[in-house]
Amino acid sequence: MLTQHRKQQILLLLKKNGQVIAKDVSRSMDVSEDTIRRDLRELAQDGLLQRVHGGALPASPAGANFAAREVLRHEGKIAIGRAAAAMIRPGQLVILDGGTTAREVARHIPLDLRATIATHSPTIALELINHTALEVILIGGRLFKHSVVAVGAAAIESAGKFHADTYFMGVTGIHPKAGLTTGDYEEAAMKRALSGGAADTIVLASSEKLNAASAYKVVGFDEISGIITEPGVPGALTKPYEALGIPVTRA
């Protein structure tokens, strides 16, 4: 079997099953595991999958920089933002992540809501300038330009001082095997710190992030309180999380 055809078959298996096991693929294609592992490495270099121990998972397509993702504002993210904003109650302290979906949350917070929003994202803080009844706390640190958020030791130290009601978390991948993931090591550490400072962590998950994985794990499913996704997401994509007892809200 030619290399290109073998890779196409691997991607088809990945799409069908949600994962591939190198040992099983090598047997079915009658080639060595080393050959399959080499194929997986090359496919991962092209951004077509995420390698894990023993095989691979679907790669998250949410790896573009903030500017590229911002121009792709679509109805699904707007719906998620509207649903998340509706969960915020007067008097609460809420931590709002960075990213384009979190920005839709900020855009849908009522102008007269009296609450406190903490964020490590300058773009989120700017969205809340005209919310005169809101107290806005901007967490500082080293600017991670890809996502336009603060990361690093100073930011993590600040995050540890919150006892928030809810943290609305953005991720680049949610997968039954890999958990909740993102594409940068320091950003993953920052998200863990923010999650640890909140009573509830609600994950904002547009459809392209479901059944996908990135390189760095943020937290496990036992550490989140719910997922908000788009209204038209197929039940097959959310079933694994609902089976774990995680409430899934279709915006």
BELMOMO-V180496 format. One line per field, one symbol per residue. psi: psi as a letter, one per 30 degrees, with the letter a starting at -180 (. if undefined). burial: I if it has 24 or more other C-alpha atoms within 12 Angstrom, else O. A space follows every 50 residues. Layout:
# BELMOMO-V180496
psi=???
burial=???
This chain:
# BELMOMO-V180496
psi=kleeeeeeeeeeeeeefflkkeeeeeeffhlleeeeeeeeeeeefggflj klkfbllkkkghflleeeeefhjleeeeeeeeeeeffklkfljkkklale eeeeeefgkkfgkjakkklgjeeeeefgegiffkkkkjklakjjfefhlk aleeeeeeefgkilekjjkklfkjkeefbkllgkeeeeeeeeeeefgkek jkkjjleffkhlkafkkdllffglflkkalegkkefffeeeeffgkkjkj .
burial=OOOOOIIOIIIOIIOOOIIIIIOOIIOOOOOOOOOIIOIIIOIIOOIIII IIOOIIIIIIIIIOOIOOOIOOOOOIIIIIIIIIIOIIOOOIIIIIIIII IIIIIIIIIIOOIOIIIIIIIIIIIOIIOOIOOIIIIIIIIOIIOIIIII IIOOIIOIIOOIOIIIIIIIIIIIIIIIIIIIIIOIIIIIIIIIIIIIOI IIIIIIIIIIIIIIIIIIIIIOIIIIIIIIOOIOOOIIOOIOOOOIOIII I
